Amino acid sequence: MKDILKNLGLLLIVIGVVILSISVFRENQSNAKLAVSLILIVVGLFGHILLNKFLD
């Protein structure tokens, strides 16, 4: 369970990048998709830093 929590931030970053790349390659960019991917990437970055700091 601890390993899943340690990788949760990276998983959110990867999901955000996948959403962003799909919207770019399909040329169907909407502000909602771009905002969701930005939020996932930023939350994943801070989550990865904080979770690894407190779970060690």
Number of C-alpha atoms within 10 A of each C-alpha: 5 10 8 9 15 20 15 18 24 19 18 21 21 16 16 23 16 13 16 19 15 13 16 14 9 8 9 10 14 10 9 9 17 17 13 13 23 17 15 20 22 15 17 22 17 13 20 20 14 13 16 15 10 8 10 7
